[in-house]
């Protein structure tokens, strides 16, 4: 969501430009209907990282705190990339799949409805 200044002549330095992340890009990842997490997590990731590394090495750091994490059937998960349906290719780099700086990845696990059904 873009932020608009109150005054038309406002000038400010954009601090979250990709150039400020030392070769990484910020990628947001959220698990829909799992209210234990109030917002998507932000990860500074190398654009060359394969999707599999994001899923298996990065995401568990935060998401594995949820009691349903270990029950996910990844073959049934559905994904959105910046609001559009997305089918990740596990061994392809993030950048080569259109995942860019400040992209939002959201996934849904149809068989899991959040802790004690809280996400229904």
Long-range contacts (C-beta under 8 A, 24 or more apart in sequence): 16-102, 18-101, 21-101, 25-94, 25-95, 25-100, 25-101, 25-102, 25-103, 26-101, 26-102, 27-54, 27-94, 27-99, 27-101, 27-102, 27-103, 27-105, 28-102, 28-103, 28-104, 28-105, 29-54, 29-59, 29-104, 29-105, 29-106, 29-107, 30-104, 30-105, 30-106, 30-107, 31-63, 31-66, 31-106, 31-107, 31-108, 31-109, 32-106, 32-107, 32-108, 32-119, 33-108, 33-109, 33-112, 33-113, 33-114, 33-119, 33-120, 34-66, 34-68, 34-112, 34-114, 34-115, 34-119, 35-114, 35-115, 35-118, 35-119, 36-65, 36-66, 36-114, 36-115, 36-118, 37-62, 37-63, 37-66, 40-104, 40-105, 40-106, 45-94, 46-94, 47-93, 47-94, 47-95, 47-99, 47-100, 48-93, 48-94, 48-95, 49-93, 49-94, 50-90, 50-91, 50-92, 50-93, 50-94, 51-88, 51-89, 51-90, 51-91, 51-92, 51-93, 51-94, 51-97, 51-99, 52-90, 52-91, 54-94, 55-88, 55-90, 66-115, 67-115, 68-109, 68-112, 68-114, 68-115, 71-111, 71-112, 72-109, 72-112, 73-109, 73-111, 76-109, 76-110, 76-111, 77-107, 77-108, 77-109, 77-110, 78-107, 78-108, 78-110, 79-105, 79-106, 79-107, 79-108, 80-104, 80-105, 80-106, 80-107, 81-105
